[in-house]
Amino acid sequence: MIPDHANERRQQSGRSKPLLRLGLLALLVAAVFLLGIAFARTLDQRPKRGGLVTSVRTLAPVQQRPVTHTATVTVTSTAP
């Protein structure tokens, strides 16, 4: 036969396991909830995109070389 103190130990460990699991599950749920809040706050605090930005530059003209010769090209094509 099984002694009484061994039987009591099994009953106690049998009751404590569901409570331990429930406690760990509650901690896990709380941790996931807090991580979700932290992620949402991070998204809210990121810099907002600016509007349209216009920049104006003035370009100086480039010196052109003088024209030394000209050419005329004539292209004749037939219609298909």
C-alpha positions in Angstrom: 0.0 0.0 0.0 0.9 3.6 -0.5 1.7 5.6 2.7 -0.6 8.5 3.5 2.1 11.2 3.2 3.0 10.0 -0.4 -0.7 10.2 -1.3 -0.9 13.7 0.1 2.1 14.8 -1.9 0.5 13.6 -5.1 -2.8 15.4 -4.4 -0.9 18.7 -3.6 1.2 18.5 -6.7 -1.9 17.7 -8.7 -3.7 20.8 -7.5 -0.7 23.1 -7.8 0.0 22.3 -11.5 -3.2 23.9 -12.9 -2.7 26.9 -10.7 0.9 27.2 -11.8 -0.1 26.9 -15.5 -2.9 29.5 -15.0 -0.4 31.9 -13.4 2.1 31.4 -16.2 -0.6 31.9 -18.8 -1.7 35.1 -17.1 1.9 36.4 -17.0 2.3 35.6 -20.7 -1.0 37.3 -21.6 0.1 40.4 -19.6 3.5 40.5 -21.3 2.0 40.2 -24.8 -0.5 43.0 -23.9 2.3 45.3 -22.7 4.4 44.6 -25.8 1.4 45.5 -28.0 1.0 48.8 -26.1 4.7 49.6 -26.5 4.5 48.8 -30.2 1.5 51.0 -30.7 3.1 53.9 -28.8 6.2 53.6 -30.9 4.1 53.9 -34.1 2.4 56.9 -32.7 5.6 58.7 -31.8 7.5 58.2 -35.0 8.2 61.4 -37.0 5.4 62.4 -39.4 6.2 62.8 -43.1 6.6 66.4 -44.2 4.5 68.1 -46.8 5.7 69.1 -50.3 9.2 70.7 -50.4 10.1 72.9 -53.2 13.7 74.0 -53.9 14.6 76.7 -56.4 18.0 76.9 -58.1 19.3 79.2 -60.7 21.5 77.6 -63.3 24.3 79.6 -65.0 24.4 79.3 -68.8 27.3 77.2 -70.1 29.6 78.7 -72.7 28.9 77.3 -76.2 31.5 76.7 -78.8 31.0 78.7 -82.1 29.5 76.7 -85.0 32.3 75.8 -87.4 30.2 74.0 -90.1 26.7 73.0 -90.9 25.3 69.9 -92.5 22.0 69.2 -94.3 20.7 65.7 -94.3 17.9 64.5 -96.5 16.0 61.2 -95.6 13.7 59.6 -98.1 11.4 56.8 -97.0 8.8 54.8 -98.8 5.4 54.1 -97.2 4.7 50.4 -96.4 
